[in-house]
Amino acid sequence: MKKSTLIAGIPVFMIVLFFTVNAFSQKLYINAALGYGLGTQKSFFQMSSGNSYIYYDTVYENNKFELKRISFGQGANFEIGVGTFIGKHIAIEINGFYQMSQKNEIYYKDLINIVNVFKVQITQEKVIKGRMFGIRPNFVLRGGGDKIRPFLKIGGVIGFGKIIEEDDIIIYNPIPGYLPREDIESVLTYKRQLNLGYSAAIGFDVFVGEGTRFFVECAYTAINYVPISAEYTEYKYMGKDELNNLTTGERYYEFVDEYSTAENDNENTPTKSLKYPFSFSNIGARVGFIFRIIK
């Protein structure tokens, strides 16, 4: 059995089990939590700065490249869900979650010196941020005790990811006949895509009042987002909207397992590029409350 098939079956099994046993449960509760995660896996982007000197028919170049490691799993998250006990120390939960990555900034800079007369400078600032929402079915083992109860959670993750790239390109050009400054602003949106993963958490809850408990947990989530398409949702040149003037090949992208350069020669079809996984995995802490609603 393939690993992906096994992971996909875990959330389905938990959902079916939840609704099957809910009618026979003696305790039903809801929980809500806020947390922050640190990225455990990195995605890689290349930053560069270049210097070019053009002297008539001769070009001298000195370029610098740097690898930028960013994580879409790092950031704040919110979770709310419902659970039910199916035994004295065994419960199952279905939690909805929303995860927001921190903003990641990438810079590019090029300086072109033309015969020591004209110096053209191109700067690009890219801001990348990710979002993911979905459900997290959990199998929960809780310890005994009235005041403090330890617990362990194991489950699957069904997530819908999305990434947004905001670009700001500025061109300073002193060459006669050209605009002295050009501004290009754009937003590239990677489309939502269903992805599967798994999670685990360990923590404890504390009695704070009738039917209410406060809990703290350390949680680990493993999930990647693999987009299959993207498109420019904003494109402005010198403040003017030029989105509808882009060709299909300039505006739309498809991410595939393989392609040939000839496939991108047609400007009336989306530009093809290789698939790449972006990690939303993290390890972090959450705090929240459990409210018993049926005794």
Rosetta blueprint (number, residue, H / E / L):
1 M L
2 K L
3 K H
4 S H
5 T H
6 L H
7 I H
8 A H
9 G H
10 I H
11 P H
12 V H
13 F H
14 M H
15 I H
16 V H
17 L H
18 F H
19 F H
20 T H
21 V H
22 N H
23 A H
24 F H
25 S L
26 Q L
27 K E
28 L E
29 Y E
30 I E
31 N E
32 A E
33 A E
34 L E
35 G E
36 Y E
37 G E
38 L E
39 G E
40 T L
41 Q L
42 K L
43 S E
44 F E
45 F E
46 Q E
47 M E
48 S E
49 S E
50 G E
51 N E
52 S E
53 Y E
54 I E
55 Y E
56 Y L
57 D L
58 T E
59 V E
60 Y E
61 E E
62 N E
63 N E
64 K E
65 F E
66 E E
67 L E
68 K E
69 R E
70 I E
71 S L
72 F L
73 G L
74 Q L
75 G E
76 A E
77 N E
78 F E
79 E E
80 I E
81 G E
82 V E
83 G E
84 T E
85 F E
86 I L
87 G L
88 K L
89 H L
90 I E
91 A E
92 I E
93 E E
94 I E
95 N E
96 G E
97 F E
98 Y E
99 Q E
100 M E
101 S L
102 Q L
103 K L
104 N E
105 E E
106 I E
107 Y E
108 Y E
109 K E
110 D E
111 L E
112 I E
113 N E
114 I E
115 V L
116 N L
117 V L
118 F E
119 K E
120 V E
121 Q E
122 I E
123 T E
124 Q E
125 E E
126 K E
127 V E
128 I E
129 K E
130 G E
131 R E
132 M E
133 F E
134 G E
135 I E
136 R E
137 P E
138 N E
139 F E
140 V E
141 L E
142 R E
143 G L
144 G L
145 G L
146 D L
147 K L
148 I E
149 R E
150 P E
151 F E
152 L E
153 K E
154 I E
155 G E
156 G E
157 V E
158 I E
159 G E
160 F E
161 G E
162 K E
163 I E
164 I E
165 E E
166 E E
167 D E
168 D E
169 I E
170 I E
171 I E
172 Y E
173 N L
174 P L
175 I L
176 P L
177 G L
178 Y L
179 L L
180 P L
181 R E
182 E E
183 D E
184 I E
185 E E
186 S E
187 V E
188 L E
189 T E
190 Y E
191 K E
192 R E
193 Q E
194 L E
195 N E
196 L E
197 G E
198 Y E
199 S E
200 A E
201 A E
202 I E
203 G E
204 F E
205 D E
206 V E
207 F E
208 V E
209 G E
210 E L
211 G L
212 T E
213 R E
214 F E
215 F E
216 V E
217 E E
218 C E
219 A E
220 Y E
221 T E
222 A E
223 I L
224 N E
225 Y E
226 V L
227 P L
228 I L
229 S E
230 A E
231 E E
232 Y E
233 T E
234 E E
235 Y E
236 K E
237 Y E
238 M L
239 G L
240 K E
241 D E
242 E L
243 L H
244 N H
245 N H
246 L L
247 T L
248 T H
249 G H
250 E H
251 R H
252 Y E
253 Y E
254 E E
255 F E
256 V E
257 D L
258 E L
259 Y L
260 S L
261 T H
262 A H
263 E H
264 N H
265 D L
266 N L
267 E L
268 N L
269 T L
270 P L
271 T E
272 K E
273 S E
274 L E
275 K L
276 Y L
277 P L
278 F E
279 S E
280 F L
281 S L
282 N E
283 I E
284 G E
285 A E
286 R E
287 V E
288 G E
289 F E
290 I E
291 F E
292 R E
293 I E
294 I E
295 K L
